[in-house]
Amino acid sequence: VALIAAMLAYLGIAYAPRLTAKGDATSPIAAAATIAAAFLAGLGSVGLALAAAAVIVFVLALKNDLHGFVDRLDEKDMHALARFGVIALAVLPFLPDEPMGPYDAWNPATLWWVVILVTGFSFAGYIANRLFGARHGTIATALIGGAYSSTAVTQSLSQQLGASEKPSAEAAGIALASAVMYVRVVVLVAILANRLLIDFAMLIAPALIVAWAGGYWLYRKAPASKEAVPPGNPIALGPALFFVAFLAAAAVVARWAEGQFGEQGIAVLLFVMGTMDVDASIVTAGGLPPEAIAARMAAIAIGGTIIANMAVKIGATFANAGRKGATAGGVLIASTLVLAATLAIALLRT
């Protein structure tokens, strides 16, 4: 302890003039981290010390990139980071991890993990957009933004498409954002309701292929674009709290419907919920016991919610862009029709 205190005191004295003059704390922090890694090794935690050293070197190697990223941050970005920090770190440790509430439908820790996952998906897409969107333009914005809000991307790009005298890659961006949405829901099902994955993936696959093929076709036709149109900051505590309250209510209703109406009633419930929020429908399906509803029926219900979501985006495209949105709207319609046909066939076979 005396040795470490002396080394830290020496660092403070040695770097005080530099910190006062330049305000760059990289070197003293790296030195303190090196001392900490050495202390871990001296205690016998050699593996942990080696891992810490590797992380230190990696972060230092990215110093210029990190500084460039921080320089591009604005006040809204810092608010987003702070909000996600509260959502991910400040709440979960204090929540009980056990069933409670009506029908034992609530597990507070599990519910909040879902909030962390969904908002984390959004935050990762937002950060990626800030890192790469301005460099790679509309297409990158659509691909990245589609990971957390294809509807927001569609609204933004369709408005730009309608107002532009010389449309660029907006139509391709609209189509590709929905193509990414298909991948996103499959990933969420794999994480949150994995027993539905095979049935759901088989139902979604034809529409996913059409969406990506149409988006790629429009991308090949589109001129190059260097301007990005970020769909906005996705992290807000109000919507996150509303989302967890909606999930809690949906869990109770689903458990009640399980005993009252059986499989058909639960399927209708999942569809109604999904028209308001597809993620909530996926989470609720994942929380139900396997005997409550068959995997195929649950997958069909969730697929129906995607059709409702696509209808909203088709309407927004034509409302904002008019005839200019014909190609993008055509791809969205084609994908939706394929999904509707696939769901109809599956429903007839059920």
Phi, psi and omega in degrees: 000317179297320180296314180294317179300319179295319180294317178295321177297319177299317178299317180300317180290317185292323186261357181303313179298321181293320179294322179293321184281315188249337182072015180261114185260011185301310185296311180295325179292319177298321179294317179295321178295324177295318177298319179296318178296319178296322179297319177299316179297320180294332177281351180105355179273068187294317180299314179296322179295318178296318178297318179297319179297319179296318179295319179300313180297319181298315180296319179295324179295332180265015186305309183296318179296319180294319178298318178297321179293316180297322180297333181274351180287143174241188184297322179296323179295318180294324176296319178298315179298316180296319180295316180294325176300318177295315182298316188275329192241331190268347185251313189306316183300341185259003182264137178290144180251071181201152179295142178199175178082185180301132180059019185052038186274348186250129166238102188306318181296317179296316178301318182286330174299323178295318177299317179298317181296311184292314178291329176294321175302314179297315183294321178297318177296321180295315179296317178298323178295320179292327181284318191242341188300312184295335183278320188253359168083199189300320183296315179297320178299318180295315181295317182284314180295328179297340179289340179232342175197086177294331178294317178296319178297315180299315179299313182294311184288326178292325174296317178295320180296318180292328183273347185275136175281329178235086181304143180250252184255017185297317181299317177296321179297320178298314181294318183289329177298319177289326176298320177294324179302320178300316179296319182299314182292326177296318179297317179296319177297319179299327183273315191261336182216061191294341178290342179269355194301310185297311180297317182293316180298321179293325178289323186277333189308311181300315179294322178299316180298316179298317181298315181290322179295315178295318178297319179294321178299315178293324178298318179295330180277339189282141173289162181295147179220137180248359181261136179253150177234083182299138182283007174108170182283119186270353188263115176213137183291324181302304177300325180295317179292322176297322181296315181292326176294321178296319178297318181297315179295319180296324180296319179293314181297321180295317178295323177293315181295330179302320181272340185264319191239347180075200189299315184297318179296320179294322178299316177297319179299314179299320180294313181299316178298317184293334176295336176269324180199111182299321180301318180297322178297318179295316181297316181296317178299321179292334181274351180277147176293151183304328183283348183289321182206138180294150183300318182295318180296318178296320179296320178297317180297316179293321176300323177297325178294328178294323177299318178298318179296318179295324178298321177297317182290324176298314178299317180296321181298311182286327180292322183271325187252344180062225181295332180296337180267014184297317183291314179296315179297325178297318178295318179296318179296316180300315179296319181294318179296320178296317179296317179298319178295318180296317179293321179298316178297316180296321181293322178294331181273351183280000000 
